[in-house]
């Protein structure tokens, strides 16, 4: 597992319930792994955007993820709505996710 270098991100993830933390850390690893496999993709910056762990590069779209007390049994990924990402996820994964 890639170590979390950003202490703000580390603290946010550390405050999630264990089950949500495990799910989101797994997704984090997938993001970093896929980015490393794409030729020409610069380093992924791990930071907070709107208080949520976020992953961005000079190319591509920012991915944010979070768990919220208001929906304690859920976790979420957020994508820029001006991309085709959500449309593509719906096409590929159909009803496996809840889309908003």
C-alpha positions as CSV (number, residue, x, y, z in Angstrom):
1,X,0.0,0.0,0.0
2,X,1.3,3.5,-0.9
3,X,1.9,5.5,2.2
4,X,-0.3,8.6,2.6
5,X,2.1,11.5,2.7
6,X,-0.4,14.3,3.1
7,X,-1.1,14.5,6.8
8,X,-4.5,16.2,6.3
9,X,-5.7,13.4,4.1
10,X,-4.3,10.8,6.6
11,X,-6.2,12.5,9.4
12,X,-9.5,12.6,7.5
13,X,-9.3,9.0,6.5
14,X,-8.2,8.0,10.0
15,X,-11.4,9.5,11.4
16,X,-13.7,7.3,9.2
17,X,-15.3,4.2,10.6
18,X,-13.0,1.1,10.1
19,X,-15.2,-0.4,7.4
20,X,-15.4,2.9,5.4
21,X,-11.7,3.5,5.8
22,X,-10.9,0.1,4.4
23,X,-13.2,0.6,1.4
24,X,-11.8,4.1,0.6
25,X,-8.2,3.0,1.1
26,X,-8.8,0.2,-1.4
27,X,-10.2,2.8,-3.9
28,X,-7.3,5.0,-3.2
29,X,-4.9,2.2,-4.2
30,X,-6.9,1.5,-7.4
31,X,-6.7,5.2,-8.3
32,X,-2.9,5.3,-7.8
33,X,-2.4,1.9,-9.5
34,X,-4.4,2.8,-12.6
35,X,-2.7,6.2,-12.9
36,X,0.7,4.6,-12.7
37,X,-0.2,2.3,-15.6
38,X,-1.2,5.1,-18.0
39,X,1.7,6.2,-20.1
40,X,2.4,9.9,-19.7
41,X,0.4,10.4,-16.6
42,X,2.2,12.7,-14.2
43,X,2.4,12.1,-10.5
44,X,-1.0,12.0,-8.7
45,X,-1.4,14.7,-6.2
46,X,-3.2,13.6,-3.0
47,X,-4.8,16.5,-1.3
48,X,-8.1,17.8,0.3
49,X,-10.7,19.5,-1.8
50,X,-13.8,20.7,0.1
51,X,-12.4,18.8,3.1
52,X,-12.5,15.4,1.2
53,X,-9.5,13.3,0.0
54,X,-8.9,14.1,-3.6
55,X,-6.7,12.8,-6.4
56,X,-5.6,15.0,-9.3
57,X,-3.0,15.2,-12.0
58,X,-2.2,17.8,-14.6
59,X,-4.2,15.8,-17.1
60,X,-7.5,14.2,-16.4
61,X,-10.3,14.9,-13.9
62,X,-10.1,15.2,-10.1
63,X,-11.6,12.3,-8.1
64,X,-12.9,13.0,-4.6
65,X,-14.1,10.5,-2.1
66,X,-15.7,10.7,1.3
67,X,-17.8,9.2,4.1
68,X,-20.3,11.4,5.8
69,X,-22.0,11.1,9.2
70,X,-25.3,12.1,7.5
71,X,-25.2,8.8,5.5
72,X,-23.3,6.6,7.9
73,X,-23.8,3.3,5.8
74,X,-22.5,4.8,2.6
75,X,-19.3,6.2,1.1
76,X,-19.0,8.2,-2.1
77,X,-16.8,9.1,-5.1
78,X,-17.3,12.4,-6.7
79,X,-16.3,13.3,-10.3
80,X,-16.5,16.5,-12.3
81,X,-20.0,16.6,-13.8
82,X,-18.6,18.2,-17.0
83,X,-16.9,14.9,-17.9
84,X,-18.4,11.6,-19.3
85,X,-17.2,9.7,-16.2
86,X,-20.6,9.3,-14.5
87,X,-22.2,8.4,-17.9
88,X,-19.5,5.8,-18.5
89,X,-19.9,4.3,-15.0
90,X,-23.7,4.0,-15.6
91,X,-23.0,2.3,-18.9
92,X,-20.4,-0.1,-17.5
93,X,-21.7,-0.8,-14.0
94,X,-25.4,-0.1,-14.5
95,X,-27.2,-0.4,-11.1
96,X,-24.2,-1.5,-9.0
97,X,-23.9,2.1,-7.7
98,X,-26.3,4.8,-6.6
99,X,-25.8,7.9,-8.9
100,X,-26.7,11.4,-7.9
